[in-house]
Amino acid sequence: MQKLLCAEFELNTFHNFISLAQFYKLELLKVNSGLFQGT
Protein backbone atom coordinates (compact mmCIF):
# COMPACT_ATOMS: atom_id res chain seq x y z
CA MET A 1 0.00 0.00 0.00
CA GLN A 2 2.77 2.39 0.98
CA LYS A 3 4.62 1.63 -2.24
CA LEU A 4 1.55 2.40 -4.32
CA LEU A 5 1.09 5.78 -2.62
CA CYS A 6 4.75 6.54 -3.19
CA ALA A 7 4.50 5.67 -6.88
CA GLU A 8 1.40 7.79 -7.26
CA PHE A 9 3.12 10.70 -5.55
CA GLU A 10 6.13 10.37 -7.85
CA LEU A 11 3.85 10.29 -10.88
CA ASN A 12 2.10 13.47 -9.73
CA THR A 13 5.44 15.17 -9.08
CA PHE A 14 6.66 14.11 -12.52
CA HIS A 15 3.47 15.42 -14.14
CA ASN A 16 3.78 18.72 -12.29
CA PHE A 17 7.40 18.98 -13.39
CA ILE A 18 6.43 18.47 -17.03
CA SER A 19 3.67 21.07 -16.76
CA LEU A 20 6.14 23.53 -15.25
CA ALA A 21 8.70 22.75 -17.96
CA GLN A 22 6.14 23.37 -20.70
CA PHE A 23 5.10 26.63 -19.03
CA TYR A 24 8.69 27.83 -18.75
CA LYS A 25 9.37 26.80 -22.35
CA LEU A 26 6.48 28.98 -23.49
CA GLU A 27 7.70 31.87 -21.34
CA LEU A 28 11.23 31.49 -22.69
CA LEU A 29 9.93 31.47 -26.25
CA LYS A 30 8.04 34.70 -25.54
CA VAL A 31 11.14 36.30 -24.03
CA ASN A 32 13.34 35.14 -26.91
CA SER A 33 10.97 36.44 -29.57
CA GLY A 34 10.82 39.72 -27.66
CA LEU A 35 14.61 39.91 -27.63
CA PHE A 36 14.80 39.18 -31.34
CA GLN A 37 12.26 41.87 -32.09
CA GLY A 38 14.29 44.31 -30.01
CA THR A 39 17.46 43.85 -32.07
Residue frames as qw, qx, qy, qz and C-alpha x, y, z in Angstrom:
[[0.000, 0.887, 0.462, 0.000, 0.00, 0.00, 0.00],
 [0.317, -0.799, 0.103, 0.501, 2.77, 2.39, 0.98],
 [0.439, -0.139, 0.592, 0.662, 4.62, 1.63, -2.24],
 [0.246, 0.620, 0.658, 0.350, 1.55, 2.40, -4.32],
 [0.122, -0.945, -0.236, 0.188, 1.09, 5.78, -2.62],
 [0.419, -0.595, 0.340, 0.596, 4.75, 6.54, -3.19],
 [0.404, 0.156, 0.678, 0.595, 4.50, 5.67, -6.88],
 [0.116, 0.809, 0.548, 0.177, 1.40, 7.79, -7.26],
 [0.263, -0.887, -0.028, 0.379, 3.12, 10.70, -5.55],
 [0.441, -0.342, 0.508, 0.656, 6.13, 10.37, -7.85],
 [0.324, 0.461, 0.688, 0.457, 3.85, 10.29, -10.88],
 [0.031, -0.931, -0.363, 0.037, 2.10, 13.47, -9.73],
 [0.373, -0.741, 0.208, 0.519, 5.44, 15.17, -9.08],
 [0.449, -0.031, 0.636, 0.627, 6.66, 14.11, -12.52],
 [0.210, 0.695, 0.619, 0.299, 3.47, 15.42, -14.14],
 [0.170, -0.942, -0.162, 0.239, 3.78, 18.72, -12.29],
 [0.457, -0.503, 0.398, 0.616, 7.40, 18.98, -13.39],
 [0.383, 0.273, 0.671, 0.573, 6.43, 18.47, -17.03],
 [0.053, 0.872, 0.476, 0.103, 3.67, 21.07, -16.76],
 [0.316, -0.850, 0.070, 0.416, 6.14, 23.53, -15.25],
 [0.485, -0.224, 0.549, 0.642, 8.70, 22.75, -17.96],
 [0.298, 0.549, 0.639, 0.449, 6.14, 23.37, -20.70],
 [0.104, -0.946, -0.292, 0.098, 5.10, 26.63, -19.03],
 [0.397, -0.708, 0.260, 0.523, 8.69, 27.83, -18.75],
 [0.490, 0.093, 0.625, 0.601, 9.37, 26.80, -22.35],
 [0.179, 0.790, 0.517, 0.277, 6.48, 28.98, -23.49],
 [0.256, -0.934, -0.059, 0.242, 7.70, 31.87, -21.34],
 [0.512, -0.435, 0.440, 0.596, 11.23, 31.49, -22.69],
 [0.422, 0.398, 0.620, 0.529, 9.93, 31.47, -26.25],
 [0.010, 0.935, 0.347, 0.076, 8.04, 34.70, -25.54],
 [0.396, -0.812, 0.170, 0.393, 11.14, 36.30, -24.03],
 [0.552, -0.141, 0.561, 0.600, 13.34, 35.14, -26.91],
 [0.329, 0.628, 0.557, 0.433, 10.97, 36.44, -29.57],
 [0.150, -0.968, -0.178, 0.091, 10.82, 39.72, -27.66],
 [0.495, -0.606, 0.340, 0.522, 14.61, 39.91, -27.63],
 [0.505, 0.160, 0.613, 0.586, 14.80, 39.18, -31.34],
 [0.164, 0.841, 0.453, 0.246, 12.26, 41.87, -32.09],
 [0.325, -0.900, -0.017, 0.291, 14.29, 44.31, -30.01],
 [0.531, -0.377, 0.441, 0.617, 17.46, 43.85, -32.07]]
